[in-house]
Amino acid sequence: MATVDLARRAEIGRLKRARTRATIIEAALGLVRSKGLESPTIDDFIVAAEVARGTFYNHFETRDELLLALGSHVADAIDELILPHFAGVDDPAQRIAIAIRQFVLAARQHPEWGHILVRTLHGAEGGWSEGMRRGVLADIRKGKRLGRFRFESTQAAVAIGIGALAMAIRTTLTEKTPADFGETMAMLSLRALGVETQEAERIARLPLR
């Protein structure tokens, strides 16, 4: 019985910690939305989350660590928006095109998301979150295995893809871009992966579900 109680207590502690972390992240997103990305200090984040300073530092040692968590959170949120569009789509080229278009659209609709992603790119090795990293790598490897993509280095392909996506988001935030900018970026990214121009154009402009 004592073992069960200890296990239950540990589980309650994990859930409480996860809720507190989520509270800090949501408060930080709201602060970034209202004050921008560079202005808020750690003190501002602590006040917005209504947590003690010690509680904040239990979860994030630095401001940059919090920003990286925001980048991961935003990427996962966009991934959730993308998932319905992936339903029934097995072609890795089409999946990558959908993802690029949706990330550009999200940056256009939620500029604070885009600024967070651009700011945290330095910590995004193959994607801003673990889920994104696994998804990108799986689609690229599958595309290579099926002969859909042609490239020599998987590592380079991932780097080019994520780098191009980050620049597409940055351009969307800082310049006036045409309505089909996401489609154009998707087409150029597929070409970089070795897809023929006409096929890349077709895939990039397929209707979204």
C-alpha positions as CSV (number, residue, x, y, z in Angstrom):
1,M,0.0,0.0,0.0
2,A,2.8,2.4,0.9
3,T,4.4,1.8,-2.5
4,V,1.1,2.7,-4.3
5,D,0.8,5.8,-2.2
6,L,4.4,6.9,-3.1
7,A,3.8,6.2,-6.8
8,R,0.5,8.2,-6.7
9,R,2.2,11.1,-4.9
10,A,5.0,11.1,-7.5
11,E,2.4,11.2,-10.3
12,I,0.5,14.1,-8.6
13,G,3.9,15.9,-8.4
14,R,4.6,15.4,-12.1
15,L,1.1,16.6,-13.1
16,K,1.4,19.7,-10.9
17,R,4.8,20.5,-12.3
18,A,3.5,20.1,-15.9
19,R,0.5,22.4,-15.1
20,T,2.8,25.0,-13.7
21,R,5.1,24.8,-16.7
22,A,2.2,25.1,-19.0
23,T,0.9,28.2,-17.1
24,I,4.3,29.9,-17.4
25,I,4.4,29.2,-21.2
26,E,0.8,30.4,-21.8
27,A,1.5,33.6,-19.8
28,A,4.7,34.1,-21.7
29,L,2.9,33.8,-25.0
30,G,0.3,36.3,-24.0
31,L,3.1,38.7,-22.9
32,V,4.9,38.3,-26.2
33,R,1.7,39.0,-28.0
34,S,1.1,42.2,-26.2
35,K,4.7,43.5,-25.7
36,G,6.7,41.9,-28.4
37,L,9.4,39.3,-28.1
38,E,12.5,41.3,-27.1
39,S,10.9,43.6,-24.5
40,P,9.7,41.3,-21.7
41,T,12.2,40.4,-18.9
42,I,12.2,37.4,-16.6
43,D,10.5,39.6,-14.0
44,D,7.8,40.4,-16.5
45,F,7.3,36.7,-17.3
46,I,7.1,35.9,-13.5
47,V,4.5,38.6,-12.9
48,A,2.4,37.5,-15.9
49,A,2.4,33.9,-14.8
50,E,1.7,34.8,-11.2
51,V,4.3,32.4,-9.9
52,A,7.0,32.8,-7.3
53,R,10.5,33.6,-8.6
54,G,11.7,30.2,-7.2
55,T,8.9,28.4,-9.0
56,F,9.9,30.0,-12.3
57,Y,13.6,29.0,-11.9
58,N,12.5,25.5,-11.1
59,H,11.4,25.3,-14.7
60,F,13.6,27.7,-16.6
61,E,17.1,28.8,-15.6
62,T,17.3,31.6,-18.2
63,R,15.2,33.7,-20.5
64,D,16.6,31.9,-23.5
65,E,15.6,28.6,-22.0
66,L,12.0,29.9,-21.7
67,L,12.1,31.1,-25.3
68,L,13.2,27.7,-26.6
69,A,10.3,26.2,-24.7
70,L,8.0,28.7,-26.4
71,G,9.4,27.8,-29.8
72,S,8.7,24.1,-29.1
73,H,5.2,24.9,-27.9
74,V,4.4,27.0,-30.9
75,A,5.8,24.3,-33.3
76,D,3.6,21.7,-31.6
77,A,0.6,24.0,-31.8
78,I,1.1,24.4,-35.5
79,D,1.6,20.6,-35.9
80,E,-1.8,20.2,-34.3
81,L,-3.3,22.4,-37.0
82,I,-1.4,20.5,-39.7
83,L,-2.5,17.0,-38.6
84,P,-6.0,17.1,-40.1
85,H,-4.5,18.0,-43.5
86,F,-2.3,15.0,-43.3
87,A,-5.3,12.6,-43.0
88,G,-5.0,10.0,-45.8
89,V,-1.8,11.6,-47.3
90,D,1.1,9.1,-47.5
91,D,3.2,11.0,-50.1
92,P,6.1,12.5,-48.1
93,A,6.5,15.2,-50.8
94,Q,2.9,16.3,-50.3
95,R,3.2,16.2,-46.5
96,I,6.3,18.4,-46.6
97,A,4.5,20.9,-48.9
98,I,1.4,21.0,-46.6
99,A,3.6,21.6,-43.5
100,I,5.5,24.5,-45.2
101,R,2.3,26.1,-46.3
102,Q,0.7,25.8,-42.9
103,F,3.7,27.2,-41.1
104,V,3.8,30.2,-43.4
105,L,0.0,30.7,-42.9
106,A,0.4,30.4,-39.1
107,A,3.1,33.1,-39.1
108,R,0.8,35.3,-41.2
109,Q,-2.2,34.8,-38.9
110,H,-0.2,34.8,-35.6
111,P,2.9,37.0,-36.0
112,E,4.0,36.4,-32.4
113,W,4.3,32.7,-33.2
114,G,6.4,33.5,-36.2
115,H,8.7,35.8,-34.3
116,I,9.2,33.2,-31.6
117,L,10.1,30.5,-34.2
118,V,12.6,32.8,-36.0
119,R,14.2,33.8,-32.6
120,T,14.6,30.2,-31.5
121,L,15.9,28.7,-34.7
122,H,19.4,28.4,-33.2
123,G,18.0,25.7,-30.8
124,A,16.0,23.9,-33.5
125,E,18.1,21.0,-34.7
126,G,15.9,19.5,-37.3
127,G,12.8,21.2,-36.0
128,W,11.6,23.3,-33.1
129,S,10.2,20.4,-31.1
130,E,10.9,16.7,-30.7
131,G,7.6,15.8,-32.5
132,M,8.5,18.1,-35.4
133,R,12.1,16.7,-35.6
134,R,10.7,13.1,-35.8
135,G,8.1,14.0,-38.4
136,V,10.5,15.9,-40.7
137,L,13.2,13.2,-40.5
138,A,10.6,10.4,-41.1
139,D,9.2,12.1,-44.2
140,I,12.6,12.9,-45.7
141,R,13.9,9.4,-45.1
142,K,10.7,7.9,-46.6
143,G,10.9,10.2,-49.6
144,K,14.5,9.1,-50.2
145,R,13.6,5.4,-49.8
146,L,10.7,5.7,-52.3
147,G,12.8,7.6,-54.8
148,R,10.6,10.6,-54.3
149,F,13.6,12.7,-53.2
150,R,17.1,12.7,-54.5
151,F,19.9,14.0,-52.3
152,E,23.2,12.8,-50.9
153,S,22.9,13.8,-47.3
154,T,19.9,13.4,-45.0
155,Q,21.5,15.8,-42.5
156,A,21.9,18.5,-45.2
157,A,18.4,17.9,-46.5
158,V,16.9,18.5,-43.0
159,A,19.2,21.6,-42.5
160,I,18.1,23.1,-45.8
161,G,14.5,22.4,-45.2
162,I,14.3,23.9,-41.7
163,G,16.5,26.8,-42.7
164,A,14.3,27.6,-45.7
165,L,11.2,27.3,-43.5
166,A,12.7,29.7,-41.0
167,M,13.5,32.3,-43.7
168,A,10.1,31.9,-45.2
169,I,8.6,32.7,-41.8
170,R,10.9,35.7,-41.3
171,T,10.2,37.0,-44.8
172,T,6.4,36.7,-44.1
173,L,6.9,38.8,-41.0
174,T,9.2,41.5,-42.4
175,E,8.2,41.9,-46.0
176,K,5.0,42.2,-48.1
177,T,4.6,38.7,-49.7
178,P,2.1,37.5,-52.2
179,A,-0.9,35.3,-51.2
180,D,0.8,32.2,-52.7
181,F,4.1,32.8,-51.0
182,G,3.7,29.6,-49.0
183,E,3.0,27.6,-52.1
184,T,6.1,29.0,-53.8
185,M,8.3,28.2,-50.8
186,A,6.9,24.7,-50.8
187,M,7.6,24.2,-54.5
188,L,11.2,25.5,-54.1
189,S,11.8,23.3,-51.1
190,L,10.6,20.2,-53.0
191,R,12.9,21.1,-55.9
192,A,15.8,21.3,-53.4
193,L,15.0,17.8,-52.3
194,G,15.3,16.6,-55.9
195,V,11.6,16.7,-57.1
196,E,11.2,17.7,-60.7
197,T,10.0,21.3,-61.3
198,Q,6.6,20.5,-62.8
199,E,5.8,17.9,-60.2
200,A,7.0,20.1,-57.4
201,E,4.7,22.9,-58.7
202,R,1.7,20.5,-58.9
203,I,2.2,19.2,-55.3
204,A,2.7,22.6,-53.9
205,R,-0.6,23.9,-55.2
206,L,-2.8,21.0,-54.4
207,P,-5.9,22.1,-52.5
208,L,-5.6,21.8,-48.7
209,R,-8.2,19.6,-47.1
